[in-house]
Amino acid sequence: MPPVRLGAGEGRRCGPGRGTVNAVDCAEAPAVAPVLTLEHALDVAQHPETRLCSLCGAAAELDPVL
C-alpha cells in the first residue's frame, strides 16, 4: 500500500480520530497533511470520527485490514 496523508475534514482540526485519510497523490489530500506510515494510518483509521477517502482508494486499501 502506498503512503497516505491525514488531512482535516470539513473544517475540523486535525488530531487523533479526526480528519480524512487520503492517498498521498489524491487530489483531495491537503499538501500540508502529514504522511503516515501504514501502522499509524491503521491506528488513525480505527477512530470513529476518521473518514477514509473513497475517491483515491484509501478506503478500499485500508478497510480490508481493519
Predicted model as a PDB file, atoms N, CA, C, CB and O in Angstrom, pLDDT in the B-factor column:
MODEL        1                                                                  
ATOM      1  N   MET A   1       0.831  -1.176   0.000  1.00 52.00           N  
ATOM      2  CA  MET A   1       0.000   0.000   0.000  1.00 52.00           C  
ATOM      3  C   MET A   1       0.880   1.245   0.000  1.00 52.00           C  
ATOM      4  CB  MET A   1      -0.948  -0.005   1.206  1.00 52.00           C  
ATOM      5  O   MET A   1       1.857   1.311   0.746  1.00 52.00           O  
ATOM      6  N   PRO A   2       0.541   2.238  -0.834  1.00 56.00           N  
ATOM      7  CA  PRO A   2       1.321   3.481  -0.838  1.00 56.00           C  
ATOM      8  C   PRO A   2       1.089   4.275   0.440  1.00 56.00           C  
ATOM      9  CB  PRO A   2       0.962   4.338  -2.059  1.00 56.00           C  
ATOM     10  O   PRO A   2       0.103   4.046   1.140  1.00 56.00           O  
ATOM     11  N   PRO A   3       1.990   5.207   0.752  1.00 63.00           N  
ATOM     12  CA  PRO A   3       1.799   6.036   1.940  1.00 63.00           C  
ATOM     13  C   PRO A   3       0.523   6.855   1.828  1.00 63.00           C  
ATOM     14  CB  PRO A   3       3.001   6.961   2.149  1.00 63.00           C  
ATOM     15  O   PRO A   3       0.046   7.131   0.727  1.00 63.00           O  
ATOM     16  N   VAL A   4      -0.024   7.239   2.968  1.00 71.00           N  
ATOM     17  CA  VAL A   4      -1.254   8.017   2.995  1.00 71.00           C  
ATOM     18  C   VAL A   4      -1.045   9.303   3.787  1.00 71.00           C  
ATOM     19  CB  VAL A   4      -2.406   7.194   3.599  1.00 71.00           C  
ATOM     20  O   VAL A   4      -0.079   9.430   4.539  1.00 71.00           O  
ATOM     21  N   ARG A   5      -1.957  10.252   3.611  1.00 71.00           N  
ATOM     22  CA  ARG A   5      -1.928  11.524   4.333  1.00 71.00           C  
ATOM     23  C   ARG A   5      -3.176  11.628   5.184  1.00 71.00           C  
ATOM     24  CB  ARG A   5      -1.823  12.731   3.356  1.00 71.00           C  
ATOM     25  O   ARG A   5      -4.222  11.076   4.843  1.00 71.00           O  
ATOM     26  N   LEU A   6      -3.059  12.344   6.301  1.00 71.00           N  
ATOM     27  CA  LEU A   6      -4.200  12.636   7.152  1.00 71.00           C  
ATOM     28  C   LEU A   6      -4.462  14.125   7.095  1.00 71.00           C  
ATOM     29  CB  LEU A   6      -3.959  12.165   8.612  1.00 71.00           C  
ATOM     30  O   LEU A   6      -3.645  14.928   7.543  1.00 71.00           O  
ATOM     31  N   GLY A   7      -5.611  14.490   6.539  1.00 69.00           N  
ATOM     32  CA  GLY A   7      -5.982  15.894   6.441  1.00 69.00           C  
ATOM     33  C   GLY A   7      -7.211  16.187   7.279  1.00 69.00           C  
ATOM     34  O   GLY A   7      -8.024  15.297   7.526  1.00 69.00           O  
ATOM     35  N   ALA A   8      -7.350  17.428   7.717  1.00 55.00           N  
ATOM     36  CA  ALA A   8      -8.536  17.827   8.475  1.00 55.00           C  
ATOM     37  C   ALA A   8      -9.733  17.786   7.544  1.00 55.00           C  
ATOM     38  CB  ALA A   8      -8.363  19.248   9.102  1.00 55.00           C  
ATOM     39  O   ALA A   8      -9.646  18.218   6.394  1.00 55.00           O  
ATOM     40  N   GLY A   9     -10.830  17.278   8.026  1.00 52.00           N  
ATOM     41  CA  GLY A   9     -12.027  17.154   7.204  1.00 52.00           C  
ATOM     42  C   GLY A   9     -13.086  18.178   7.559  1.00 52.00           C  
ATOM     43  O   GLY A   9     -13.350  18.424   8.736  1.00 52.00           O  
ATOM     44  N   GLU A  10     -13.681  18.764   6.567  1.00 45.00           N  
ATOM     45  CA  GLU A  10     -14.820  19.657   6.700  1.00 45.00           C  
ATOM     46  C   GLU A  10     -14.644  20.697   7.793  1.00 45.00           C  
ATOM     47  CB  GLU A  10     -16.051  18.864   6.966  1.00 45.00           C  
ATOM     48  O   GLU A  10     -15.516  20.857   8.648  1.00 45.00           O  
ATOM     49  N   GLY A  11     -13.538  21.393   7.772  1.00 42.00           N  
ATOM     50  CA  GLY A  11     -13.324  22.480   8.709  1.00 42.00           C  
ATOM     51  C   GLY A  11     -12.937  22.052  10.115  1.00 42.00           C  
ATOM     52  O   GLY A  11     -12.809  22.896  11.003  1.00 42.00           O  
ATOM     53  N   ARG A  12     -12.752  20.768  10.331  1.00 45.00           N  
ATOM     54  CA  ARG A  12     -12.356  20.306  11.665  1.00 45.00           C  
ATOM     55  C   ARG A  12     -10.850  20.392  11.809  1.00 45.00           C  
ATOM     56  CB  ARG A  12     -12.839  18.861  11.919  1.00 45.00           C  
ATOM     57  O   ARG A  12     -10.112  20.400  10.824  1.00 45.00           O  
ATOM     58  N   ARG A  13     -10.419  20.455  13.032  1.00 47.00           N  
ATOM     59  CA  ARG A  13      -8.979  20.448  13.298  1.00 47.00           C  
ATOM     60  C   ARG A  13      -8.455  19.034  13.187  1.00 47.00           C  
ATOM     61  CB  ARG A  13      -8.665  21.035  14.692  1.00 47.00           C  
ATOM     62  O   ARG A  13      -9.152  18.066  13.491  1.00 47.00           O  
ATOM     63  N   CYS A  14      -7.236  18.933  12.756  1.00 49.00           N  
ATOM     64  CA  CYS A  14      -6.583  17.636  12.652  1.00 49.00           C  
ATOM     65  C   CYS A  14      -6.182  17.170  14.042  1.00 49.00           C  
ATOM     66  CB  CYS A  14      -5.349  17.704  11.715  1.00 49.00           C  
ATOM     67  O   CYS A  14      -5.792  17.980  14.883  1.00 49.00           O  
ATOM     68  N   GLY A  15      -6.271  15.913  14.279  1.00 50.00           N  
ATOM     69  CA  GLY A  15      -5.889  15.353  15.560  1.00 50.00           C  
ATOM     70  C   GLY A  15      -6.275  13.903  15.606  1.00 50.00           C  
ATOM     71  O   GLY A  15      -6.839  13.380  14.645  1.00 50.00           O  
ATOM     72  N   PRO A  16      -5.982  13.239  16.707  1.00 51.00           N  
ATOM     73  CA  PRO A  16      -6.325  11.818  16.804  1.00 51.00           C  
ATOM     74  C   PRO A  16      -7.812  11.595  16.572  1.00 51.00           C  
ATOM     75  CB  PRO A  16      -5.921  11.261  18.170  1.00 51.00           C  
ATOM     76  O   PRO A  16      -8.651  12.200  17.239  1.00 51.00           O  
ATOM     77  N   GLY A  17      -8.124  10.740  15.643  1.00 55.00           N  
ATOM     78  CA  GLY A  17      -9.510  10.394  15.396  1.00 55.00           C  
ATOM     79  C   GLY A  17     -10.295  11.429  14.631  1.00 55.00           C  
ATOM     80  O   GLY A  17     -11.526  11.398  14.647  1.00 55.00           O  
ATOM     81  N   ARG A  18      -9.631  12.335  13.967  1.00 66.00           N  
ATOM     82  CA  ARG A  18     -10.339  13.354  13.189  1.00 66.00           C  
ATOM     83  C   ARG A  18      -9.713  13.466  11.814  1.00 66.00           C  
ATOM     84  CB  ARG A  18     -10.314  14.723  13.908  1.00 66.00           C  
ATOM     85  O   ARG A  18      -8.524  13.196  11.643  1.00 66.00           O  
ATOM     86  N   GLY A  19     -10.501  13.860  10.842  1.00 82.00           N  
ATOM     87  CA  GLY A  19      -9.980  14.104   9.516  1.00 82.00           C  
ATOM     88  C   GLY A  19     -10.249  12.966   8.558  1.00 82.00           C  
ATOM     89  O   GLY A  19     -11.045  12.066   8.826  1.00 82.00           O  
ATOM     90  N   THR A  20      -9.567  13.034   7.445  1.00 87.00           N  
ATOM     91  CA  THR A  20      -9.746  12.072   6.365  1.00 87.00           C  
ATOM     92  C   THR A  20      -8.389  11.502   5.984  1.00 87.00           C  
ATOM     93  CB  THR A  20     -10.436  12.726   5.138  1.00 87.00           C  
ATOM     94  O   THR A  20      -7.413  12.241   5.851  1.00 87.00           O  
ATOM     95  N   VAL A  21      -8.329  10.198   5.809  1.00 88.00           N  
ATOM     96  CA  VAL A  21      -7.115   9.540   5.343  1.00 88.00           C  
ATOM     97  C   VAL A  21      -7.203   9.457   3.819  1.00 88.00           C  
ATOM     98  CB  VAL A  21      -6.940   8.108   5.993  1.00 88.00           C  
ATOM     99  O   VAL A  21      -8.155   8.899   3.274  1.00 88.00           O  
ATOM    100  N   ASN A  22      -6.197  10.021   3.136  1.00 87.00           N  
ATOM    101  CA  ASN A  22      -6.125  10.033   1.680  1.00 87.00           C  
ATOM    102  C   ASN A  22      -4.822   9.402   1.224  1.00 87.00           C  
ATOM    103  CB  ASN A  22      -6.250  11.469   1.134  1.00 87.00           C  
ATOM    104  O   ASN A  22      -3.849   9.357   1.976  1.00 87.00           O  
ATOM    105  N   ALA A  23      -4.807   8.911  -0.013  1.00 87.00           N  
ATOM    106  CA  ALA A  23      -3.544   8.505  -0.633  1.00 87.00           C  
ATOM    107  C   ALA A  23      -2.706   9.766  -0.833  1.00 87.00           C  
ATOM    108  CB  ALA A  23      -3.782   7.748  -2.003  1.00 87.00           C  
ATOM    109  O   ALA A  23      -3.255  10.860  -0.962  1.00 87.00           O  
ATOM    110  N   VAL A  24      -1.404   9.625  -0.858  1.00 84.00           N  
ATOM    111  CA  VAL A  24      -0.503  10.780  -0.994  1.00 84.00           C  
ATOM    112  C   VAL A  24      -0.796  11.564  -2.266  1.00 84.00           C  
ATOM    113  CB  VAL A  24       0.961  10.321  -0.992  1.00 84.00           C  
ATOM    114  O   VAL A  24      -0.745  12.794  -2.257  1.00 84.00           O  
ATOM    115  N   ASP A  25      -1.097  10.877  -3.348  1.00 86.00           N  
ATOM    116  CA  ASP A  25      -1.321  11.559  -4.628  1.00 86.00           C  
ATOM    117  C   ASP A  25      -2.782  11.927  -4.876  1.00 86.00           C  
ATOM    118  CB  ASP A  25      -0.835  10.690  -5.754  1.00 86.00           C  
ATOM    119  O   ASP A  25      -3.127  12.313  -5.993  1.00 86.00           O  
ATOM    120  N   CYS A  26      -3.647  11.819  -3.870  1.00 87.00           N  
ATOM    121  CA  CYS A  26      -5.066  12.151  -4.018  1.00 87.00           C  
ATOM    122  C   CYS A  26      -5.232  13.661  -4.196  1.00 87.00           C  
ATOM    123  CB  CYS A  26      -5.879  11.654  -2.790  1.00 87.00           C  
ATOM    124  O   CYS A  26      -4.592  14.444  -3.493  1.00 87.00           O  
ATOM    125  N   ALA A  27      -6.080  14.066  -5.121  1.00 88.00           N  
ATOM    126  CA  ALA A  27      -6.342  15.483  -5.354  1.00 88.00           C  
ATOM    127  C   ALA A  27      -7.014  16.137  -4.156  1.00 88.00           C  
ATOM    128  CB  ALA A  27      -7.207  15.659  -6.590  1.00 88.00           C  
ATOM    129  O   ALA A  27      -6.927  17.354  -3.988  1.00 88.00           O  
ATOM    130  N   GLU A  28      -7.680  15.350  -3.323  1.00 86.00           N  
ATOM    131  CA  GLU A  28      -8.374  15.879  -2.154  1.00 86.00           C  
ATOM    132  C   GLU A  28      -7.458  16.015  -0.934  1.00 86.00           C  
ATOM    133  CB  GLU A  28      -9.546  14.987  -1.814  1.00 86.00           C  
ATOM    134  O   GLU A  28      -7.846  16.648   0.048  1.00 86.00           O  
ATOM    135  N   ALA A  29      -6.271  15.445  -0.973  1.00 84.00           N  
ATOM    136  CA  ALA A  29      -5.354  15.487   0.172  1.00 84.00           C  
ATOM    137  C   ALA A  29      -4.678  16.848   0.261  1.00 84.00           C  
ATOM    138  CB  ALA A  29      -4.294  14.371   0.063  1.00 84.00           C  
ATOM    139  O   ALA A  29      -4.086  17.310  -0.714  1.00 84.00           O  
ATOM    140  N   PRO A  30      -4.759  17.495   1.425  1.00 83.00           N  
ATOM    141  CA  PRO A  30      -4.059  18.774   1.580  1.00 83.00           C  
ATOM    142  C   PRO A  30      -2.547  18.576   1.473  1.00 83.00           C  
ATOM    143  CB  PRO A  30      -4.416  19.427   2.934  1.00 83.00           C  
ATOM    144  O   PRO A  30      -2.009  17.596   1.987  1.00 83.00           O  
ATOM    145  N   ALA A  31      -1.876  19.490   0.817  1.00 82.00           N  
ATOM    146  CA  ALA A  31      -0.424  19.386   0.628  1.00 82.00           C  
ATOM    147  C   ALA A  31       0.329  19.415   1.955  1.00 82.00           C  
ATOM    148  CB  ALA A  31       0.070  20.516  -0.268  1.00 82.00           C  
ATOM    149  O   ALA A  31       1.424  18.862   2.056  1.00 82.00           O  
ATOM    150  N   VAL A  32      -0.242  20.050   2.963  1.00 83.00           N  
ATOM    151  CA  VAL A  32       0.437  20.176   4.256  1.00 83.00           C  
ATOM    152  C   VAL A  32       0.102  19.031   5.209  1.00 83.00           C  
ATOM    153  CB  VAL A  32       0.072  21.496   4.905  1.00 83.00           C  
ATOM    154  O   VAL A  32       0.617  18.986   6.326  1.00 83.00           O  
ATOM    155  N   ALA A  33      -0.749  18.115   4.784  1.00 83.00           N  
ATOM    156  CA  ALA A  33      -1.118  16.992   5.650  1.00 83.00           C  
ATOM    157  C   ALA A  33       0.084  16.072   5.847  1.00 83.00           C  
ATOM    158  CB  ALA A  33      -2.314  16.202   5.051  1.00 83.00           C  
ATOM    159  O   ALA A  33       0.843  15.832   4.908  1.00 83.00           O  
ATOM    160  N   PRO A  34       0.259  15.554   7.067  1.00 85.00           N  
ATOM    161  CA  PRO A  34       1.410  14.676   7.307  1.00 85.00           C  
ATOM    162  C   PRO A  34       1.259  13.334   6.593  1.00 85.00           C  
ATOM    163  CB  PRO A  34       1.592  14.443   8.807  1.00 85.00           C  
ATOM    164  O   PRO A  34       0.151  12.819   6.448  1.00 85.00           O  
ATOM    165  N   VAL A  35       2.370  12.784   6.153  1.00 87.00           N  
ATOM    166  CA  VAL A  35       2.385  11.455   5.546  1.00 87.00           C  
ATOM    167  C   VAL A  35       2.495  10.446   6.689  1.00 87.00           C  
ATOM    168  CB  VAL A  35       3.574  11.294   4.507  1.00 87.00           C  
ATOM    169  O   VAL A  35       3.353  10.577   7.562  1.00 87.00           O  
ATOM    170  N   LEU A  36       1.618   9.437   6.674  1.00 86.00           N  
ATOM    171  CA  LEU A  36       1.567   8.439   7.736  1.00 86.00           C  
ATOM    172  C   LEU A  36       2.180   7.120   7.293  1.00 86.00           C  
ATOM    173  CB  LEU A  36       0.132   8.220   8.184  1.00 86.00           C  
ATOM    174  O   LEU A  36       2.124   6.769   6.115  1.00 86.00           O  
ATOM    175  N   THR A  37       2.757   6.404   8.221  1.00 86.00           N  
ATOM    176  CA  THR A  37       3.180   5.035   7.947  1.00 86.00           C  
ATOM    177  C   THR A  37       1.924   4.167   7.909  1.00 86.00           C  
ATOM    178  CB  THR A  37       4.208   4.516   9.029  1.00 86.00           C  
ATOM    179  O   THR A  37       0.862   4.603   8.353  1.00 86.00           O  
ATOM    180  N   LEU A  38       2.029   2.973   7.395  1.00 84.00           N  
ATOM    181  CA  LEU A  38       0.878   2.077   7.339  1.00 84.00           C  
ATOM    182  C   LEU A  38       0.337   1.798   8.734  1.00 84.00           C  
ATOM    183  CB  LEU A  38       1.255   0.767   6.650  1.00 84.00           C  
ATOM    184  O   LEU A  38      -0.876   1.824   8.945  1.00 84.00           O  
ATOM    185  N   GLU A  39       1.225   1.532   9.686  1.00 87.00           N  
ATOM    186  CA  GLU A  39       0.792   1.236  11.050  1.00 87.00           C  
ATOM    187  C   GLU A  39       0.041   2.417  11.661  1.00 87.00           C  
ATOM    188  CB  GLU A  39       1.997   0.872  11.923  1.00 87.00           C  
ATOM    189  O   GLU A  39      -0.999   2.234  12.293  1.00 87.00           O  
ATOM    190  N   HIS A  40       0.565   3.626  11.472  1.00 87.00           N  
ATOM    191  CA  HIS A  40      -0.096   4.813  12.004  1.00 87.00           C  
ATOM    192  C   HIS A  40      -1.427   5.057  11.288  1.00 87.00           C  
ATOM    193  CB  HIS A  40       0.819   6.044  11.867  1.00 87.00           C  
ATOM    194  O   HIS A  40      -2.410   5.436  11.926  1.00 87.00           O  
ATOM    195  N   ALA A  41      -1.467   4.846   9.978  1.00 86.00           N  
ATOM    196  CA  ALA A  41      -2.708   5.014   9.221  1.00 86.00           C  
ATOM    197  C   ALA A  41      -3.787   4.062   9.725  1.00 86.00           C  
ATOM    198  CB  ALA A  41      -2.460   4.785   7.725  1.00 86.00           C  
ATOM    199  O   ALA A  41      -4.950   4.449   9.842  1.00 86.00           O  
ATOM    200  N   LEU A  42      -3.413   2.831  10.021  1.00 88.00           N  
ATOM    201  CA  LEU A  42      -4.386   1.866  10.548  1.00 88.00           C  
ATOM    202  C   LEU A  42      -4.876   2.284  11.928  1.00 88.00           C  
ATOM    203  CB  LEU A  42      -3.770   0.459  10.613  1.00 88.00           C  
ATOM    204  O   LEU A  42      -6.063   2.160  12.227  1.00 88.00           O  
ATOM    205  N   ASP A  43      -3.974   2.778  12.771  1.00 88.00           N  
ATOM    206  CA  ASP A  43      -4.378   3.260  14.095  1.00 88.00           C  
ATOM    207  C   ASP A  43      -5.360   4.422  13.972  1.00 88.00           C  
ATOM    208  CB  ASP A  43      -3.145   3.691  14.911  1.00 88.00           C  
ATOM    209  O   ASP A  43      -6.384   4.449  14.654  1.00 88.00           O  
ATOM    210  N   VAL A  44      -5.049   5.374  13.109  1.00 86.00           N  
ATOM    211  CA  VAL A  44      -5.904   6.544  12.916  1.00 86.00           C  
ATOM    212  C   VAL A  44      -7.247   6.132  12.324  1.00 86.00           C  
ATOM    213  CB  VAL A  44      -5.212   7.576  12.005  1.00 86.00           C  
ATOM    214  O   VAL A  44      -8.289   6.644  12.733  1.00 86.00           O  
ATOM    215  N   ALA A  45      -7.229   5.215  11.370  1.00 87.00           N  
ATOM    216  CA  ALA A  45      -8.457   4.799  10.677  1.00 87.00           C  
ATOM    217  C   ALA A  45      -9.448   4.096  11.602  1.00 87.00           C  
ATOM    218  CB  ALA A  45      -8.111   3.881   9.522  1.00 87.00           C  
ATOM    219  O   ALA A  45     -10.635   4.019  11.284  1.00 87.00           O  
ATOM    220  N   GLN A  46      -8.987   3.588  12.726  1.00 88.00           N  
ATOM    221  CA  GLN A  46      -9.883   2.887  13.647  1.00 88.00           C  
ATOM    222  C   GLN A  46     -10.740   3.837  14.471  1.00 88.00           C  
ATOM    223  CB  GLN A  46      -9.083   2.005  14.571  1.00 88.00           C  
ATOM    224  O   GLN A  46     -11.718   3.402  15.079  1.00 88.00           O  
ATOM    225  N   HIS A  47     -10.402   5.121  14.508  1.00 86.00           N  
ATOM    226  CA  HIS A  47     -11.200   6.089  15.258  1.00 86.00           C  
ATOM    227  C   HIS A  47     -12.515   6.331  14.526  1.00 86.00           C  
ATOM    228  CB  HIS A  47     -10.423   7.424  15.450  1.00 86.00           C  
ATOM    229  O   HIS A  47     -12.527   6.479  13.304  1.00 86.00           O  
ATOM    230  N   PRO A  48     -13.621   6.371  15.263  1.00 86.00           N  
ATOM    231  CA  PRO A  48     -14.934   6.530  14.623  1.00 86.00           C  
ATOM    232  C   PRO A  48     -15.118   7.841  13.863  1.00 86.00           C  
ATOM    233  CB  PRO A  48     -16.000   6.425  15.656  1.00 86.00           C  
ATOM    234  O   PRO A  48     -15.923   7.891  12.933  1.00 86.00           O  
ATOM    235  N   GLU A  49     -14.403   8.895  14.225  1.00 84.00           N  
ATOM    236  CA  GLU A  49     -14.564  10.179  13.544  1.00 84.00           C  
ATOM    237  C   GLU A  49     -13.677  10.322  12.309  1.00 84.00           C  
ATOM    238  CB  GLU A  49     -14.267  11.298  14.502  1.00 84.00           C  
ATOM    239  O   GLU A  49     -13.806  11.300  11.572  1.00 84.00           O  
ATOM    240  N   THR A  50     -12.792   9.377  12.075  1.00 87.00           N  
ATOM    241  CA  THR A  50     -11.900   9.426  10.919  1.00 87.00           C  
ATOM    242  C   THR A  50     -12.611   8.837   9.704  1.00 87.00           C  
ATOM    243  CB  THR A  50     -10.579   8.663  11.205  1.00 87.00           C  
ATOM    244  O   THR A  50     -13.255   7.791   9.789  1.00 87.00           O  
ATOM    245  N   ARG A  51     -12.481   9.523   8.583  1.00 88.00           N  
ATOM    246  CA  ARG A  51     -13.055   9.018   7.329  1.00 88.00           C  
ATOM    247  C   ARG A  51     -11.929   8.560   6.417  1.00 88.00           C  
ATOM    248  CB  ARG A  51     -13.924  10.106   6.626  1.00 88.00           C  
ATOM    249  O   ARG A  51     -10.819   9.091   6.469  1.00 88.00           O  
ATOM    250  N   LEU A  52     -12.220   7.574   5.582  1.00 89.00           N  
ATOM    251  CA  LEU A  52     -11.269   7.093   4.586  1.00 89.00           C  
ATOM    252  C   LEU A  52     -11.764   7.546   3.221  1.00 89.00           C  
ATOM    253  CB  LEU A  52     -11.107   5.531   4.646  1.00 89.00           C  
ATOM    254  O   LEU A  52     -12.920   7.309   2.871  1.00 89.00           O  
ATOM    255  N   CYS A  53     -10.915   8.186   2.461  1.00 88.00           N  
ATOM    256  CA  CYS A  53     -11.291   8.719   1.157  1.00 88.00           C  
ATOM    257  C   CYS A  53     -11.629   7.577   0.199  1.00 88.00           C  
ATOM    258  CB  CYS A  53     -10.158   9.593   0.579  1.00 88.00           C  
ATOM    259  O   CYS A  53     -10.843   6.647   0.023  1.00 88.00           O  
ATOM    260  N   SER A  54     -12.802   7.662  -0.412  1.00 86.00           N  
ATOM    261  CA  SER A  54     -13.188   6.642  -1.387  1.00 86.00           C  
ATOM    262  C   SER A  54     -12.807   7.068  -2.804  1.00 86.00           C  
ATOM    263  CB  SER A  54     -14.697   6.367  -1.306  1.00 86.00           C  
ATOM    264  O   SER A  54     -12.818   6.239  -3.714  1.00 86.00           O  
ATOM    265  N   LEU A  55     -12.472   8.341  -3.008  1.00 89.00           N  
ATOM    266  CA  LEU A  55     -12.094   8.819  -4.337  1.00 89.00           C  
ATOM    267  C   LEU A  55     -10.731   8.294  -4.765  1.00 89.00           C  
ATOM    268  CB  LEU A  55     -12.091  10.335  -4.365  1.00 89.00           C  
ATOM    269  O   LEU A  55     -10.536   7.941  -5.928  1.00 89.00           O  
ATOM    270  N   CYS A  56      -9.789   8.240  -3.832  1.00 87.00           N  
ATOM    271  CA  CYS A  56      -8.425   7.842  -4.179  1.00 87.00           C  
ATOM    272  C   CYS A  56      -8.142   6.370  -3.892  1.00 87.00           C  
ATOM    273  CB  CYS A  56      -7.439   8.696  -3.426  1.00 87.00           C  
ATOM    274  O   CYS A  56      -7.090   5.858  -4.275  1.00 87.00           O  
ATOM    275  N   GLY A  57      -9.046   5.701  -3.237  1.00 84.00           N  
ATOM    276  CA  GLY A  57      -8.836   4.297  -2.950  1.00 84.00           C  
ATOM    277  C   GLY A  57      -8.297   4.003  -1.566  1.00 84.00           C  
ATOM    278  O   GLY A  57      -8.042   2.841  -1.247  1.00 84.00           O  
ATOM    279  N   ALA A  58      -8.113   5.025  -0.723  1.00 86.00           N  
ATOM    280  CA  ALA A  58      -7.623   4.771   0.632  1.00 86.00           C  
ATOM    281  C   ALA A  58      -8.588   3.866   1.386  1.00 86.00           C  
ATOM    282  CB  ALA A  58      -7.426   6.093   1.396  1.00 86.00           C  
ATOM    283  O   ALA A  58      -8.161   2.994   2.144  1.00 86.00           O  
ATOM    284  N   ALA A  59      -9.879   4.067   1.183  1.00 85.00           N  
ATOM    285  CA  ALA A  59     -10.876   3.228   1.844  1.00 85.00           C  
ATOM    286  C   ALA A  59     -10.763   1.778   1.369  1.00 85.00           C  
ATOM    287  CB  ALA A  59     -12.295   3.768   1.577  1.00 85.00           C  
ATOM    288  O   ALA A  59     -10.806   0.851   2.177  1.00 85.00           O  
ATOM    289  N   ALA A  60     -10.620   1.591   0.074  1.00 84.00           N  
ATOM    290  CA  ALA A  60     -10.517   0.237  -0.479  1.00 84.00           C  
ATOM    291  C   ALA A  60      -9.254  -0.474  -0.002  1.00 84.00           C  
ATOM    292  CB  ALA A  60     -10.537   0.289  -2.004  1.00 84.00           C  
ATOM    293  O   ALA A  60      -9.253  -1.692   0.178  1.00 84.00           O  
ATOM    294  N   GLU A  61      -8.183   0.284   0.200  1.00 82.00           N  
ATOM    295  CA  GLU A  61      -6.928  -0.314   0.651  1.00 82.00           C  
ATOM    296  C   GLU A  61      -6.924  -0.626   2.144  1.00 82.00           C  
ATOM    297  CB  GLU A  61      -5.778   0.606   0.328  1.00 82.00           C  
ATOM    298  O   GLU A  61      -6.407  -1.665   2.556  1.00 82.00           O  
ATOM    299  N   LEU A  62      -7.493   0.261   2.958  1.00 84.00           N  
ATOM    300  CA  LEU A  62      -7.414   0.094   4.419  1.00 84.00           C  
ATOM    301  C   LEU A  62      -8.565  -0.720   5.009  1.00 84.00           C  
ATOM    302  CB  LEU A  62      -7.383   1.448   5.080  1.00 84.00           C  
ATOM    303  O   LEU A  62      -8.361  -1.438   5.988  1.00 84.00           O  
ATOM    304  N   ASP A  63      -9.754  -0.628   4.447  1.00 82.00           N  
ATOM    305  CA  ASP A  63     -10.905  -1.349   5.026  1.00 82.00           C  
ATOM    306  C   ASP A  63     -10.656  -2.846   5.205  1.00 82.00           C  
ATOM    307  CB  ASP A  63     -12.122  -1.153   4.149  1.00 82.00           C  
ATOM    308  O   ASP A  63     -10.991  -3.375   6.265  1.00 82.00           O  
ATOM    309  N   PRO A  64     -10.095  -3.549   4.242  1.00 85.00           N  
ATOM    310  CA  PRO A  64      -9.909  -4.997   4.417  1.00 85.00           C  
ATOM    311  C   PRO A  64      -8.995  -5.377   5.576  1.00 85.00           C  
ATOM    312  CB  PRO A  64      -9.358  -5.582   3.160  1.00 85.00           C  
ATOM    313  O   PRO A  64      -9.125  -6.475   6.117  1.00 85.00           O  
ATOM    314  N   VAL A  65      -8.087  -4.511   5.966  1.00 83.00           N  
ATOM    315  CA  VAL A  65      -7.149  -4.864   7.040  1.00 83.00           C  
ATOM    316  C   VAL A  65      -7.563  -4.306   8.401  1.00 83.00           C  
ATOM    317  CB  VAL A  65      -5.764  -4.364   6.694  1.00 83.00           C  
ATOM    318  O   VAL A  65      -6.878  -4.535   9.398  1.00 83.00           O  
ATOM    319  N   LEU A  66      -8.668  -3.584   8.447  1.00 79.00           N  
ATOM    320  CA  LEU A  66      -9.141  -3.046   9.730  1.00 79.00           C  
ATOM    321  C   LEU A  66      -9.912  -4.078  10.515  1.00 79.00           C  
ATOM    322  CB  LEU A  66     -10.011  -1.824   9.509  1.00 79.00           C  
ATOM    323  O   LEU A  66     -10.381  -3.792  11.616  1.00 79.00           O  
TER     324      LEU A  66                                                      
ENDMDL                                                                          
END                                                                             
